Amino acid sequence: MVITTTKTSQENVHSTFASRYVRAPLPRFQMPPNSMPKEAAYQIVNDELMLDGNPRLNLASFVTTWMEPECDKLIMSSINKNYVDMDEYPVTTELQNRCVNMIAHLFHAPVGDNEAAIGVGTVGSSEAIMLAGLAFKRKWQAKRKAEGKPFDKPNIVTGANVQVCWEKFARYFEVELKEVKLMEGYYVMDPAKAVEMVDENTICVAAILGSTLTGEFEDVKLLNTLLTEKNKETGWDTPIHVDAASGGFIAPFLYPDLEWDFRLPLVKSINVSGHKYGLVYAGVGWVVWRSTDDLPDELVFHINYLGSDQPTFTLNFSKGSSQIISQYYQFIRLGFEGYKNIMENCMVNAKVLKEGIEKTGRFDIVSKDVGVPLVAFSLKDSTRYTVFQIAESLRRFGWIIPAYTMPPNAERIAVLRVVVREDFSHSLAQRLVSDIEKVMKELDDLPPRAIMKAVHVAAVADETEGYKGNGGHLKKSVTDTQREVASYWRRVVKEKTSGVC
Ligand SMILES: *Cc1c(COP(=O)(O)O)cnc(C)c1O
């Protein structure tokens, strides 16, 4: 990149817009040899970012996109604090401990009113799950070693609907992931099938409170009952982890009587994303353990850091403090009442959206009324176009809505999913319904050939689905057409199916 050097004050006057400094494409591979004025750098970066989507219209994500200005202020004033410097920032450490206590109580951990709970703040649920998984693995290994049994083939039982971080955990930490397959019409882990899959090498069964794909809560209570029976029969003591990344801040407020947490004896650890319905910007998650017995001491590092003992159990060392500080802000600012209000409001808006979508008569609703506030819906008839085209077309209106196929064995079902967050209002819900209607009308009016042409080309080339082109001629039957359309879009989104977060 070439930056014109401004020689005279006269030229400076004209060099206010950053593009005037840039005479060549922006650097992408190597650091530029020379510096540039800060205003120019700011403008270049800022302008390039204009092409990103608008986070508020990003309905693909559970992650918080709006906080109060007071919180933004707290974040900016703590942005230069390294969380790990606990000795220097003892108050920040104290705030994280208070958050852990509050969450543990919310999840009915068996700790006294003034007793410190066991848990830690993380970057998100993924890190939380790595830590919880490691604790299970280590505990299981220790037990097997003590019994003189092999301990080299640990596995975890989950539903095929697990979030990608479980696959990561399995691969990074060498634990086999045994997935209970789904069925068309049933998109969460079946507790009975899960318990059937448990064997002596199972380090835990992971249940999801708020399936990423449909928002549905898995039946942790039934899982607890069935697993207790199996443990009795076999003499094992297979525990449960609850991945409450999104549901952990929904269920306690909306369904206080639903037993999914430490009220169930086999639930030994729970993770929740502070940056989802915990209402904090991206960068905070939590994991809490039932008791000290469930967190092997050998995983906790005691570091003498600048003069004091600092127990740590995280994957990373340094990280920002702002998210932890703002989590504490949200807890005391909103209180139980405030969280309940917000979650109720999200549910109402999800209902408005769901009813609007149902009213078009063109979709089946796949999400449940009890669960995380989201609406997942599939096209009743995808012979002419699919949810993937609807998602693409909605982009033009600024809406970012993911479309994806379900995991095995429900791959034939493709859905759109709209996550309802606090900042998604009633009127935005109505607006979205009317934009969906517009898009459908446009797609309905397209000549079928225009849609099918692209599909045909791709379908012929698609060998992975086992489809063989029929001498270059389009097939006419409904099933074939449906298969072609589905196969085309599967190719398009092959790498994207687990991209929803
Ligand atoms: C979002 C999500 C995760 C991953 O959480 P991050 O906080 O984004 O790391 C894990 N499990 C479920 C069920 C989720 O919804």
The ligand as an SDF file (V2000), in Angstrom:
LIG
                    3D

 15 15  0  0  0  0  0  0  0  0999 V2000
  -24.0140  -21.3360   22.3550 C   0  0  0  0  0  0  0  0  0  0  0  0
  -23.9490  -22.6950   22.8460 C   0  0  0  0  0  0  0  0  0  0  0  0
  -22.7210  -23.2590   23.1980 C   0  0  0  0  0  0  0  0  0  0  0  0
  -21.4130  -22.5360   22.9990 C   0  0  0  0  0  0  0  0  0  0  0  0
  -21.3910  -21.4340   23.8350 O   0  0  0  0  0  0  0  0  0  0  0  0
  -20.3760  -20.2110   23.6910 P   0  0  0  0  0  0  0  0  0  0  0  0
  -20.7260  -19.4080   24.8840 O   0  0  0  0  0  0  0  0  0  0  0  0
  -20.7240  -19.5400   22.4150 O   0  0  0  0  0  0  0  0  0  0  0  0
  -18.9970  -20.7580   23.7140 O   0  0  0  0  0  0  0  0  0  0  0  0
  -22.7190  -24.5280   23.7290 C   0  0  0  0  0  0  0  0  0  0  0  0
  -23.8450  -25.2140   23.8810 N   0  0  0  0  0  0  0  0  0  0  0  0
  -25.0580  -24.7090   23.5510 C   0  0  0  0  0  0  0  0  0  0  0  0
  -26.2890  -25.5250   23.7800 C   0  0  0  0  0  0  0  0  0  0  0  0
  -25.1510  -23.4290   23.0200 C   0  0  0  0  0  0  0  0  0  0  0  0
  -26.3280  -22.9270   22.6830 O   0  0  0  0  0  0  0  0  0  0  0  0
  1  2  1  0
  2  3  1  0
  2 14  2  0
  3  4  1  0
  3 10  2  0
  4  5  1  0
  5  6  1  0
  6  7  2  0
  6  8  1  0
  6  9  1  0
 10 11  1  0
 11 12  2  0
 12 13  1  0
 12 14  1  0
 14 15  1  0
M  END
$$$$
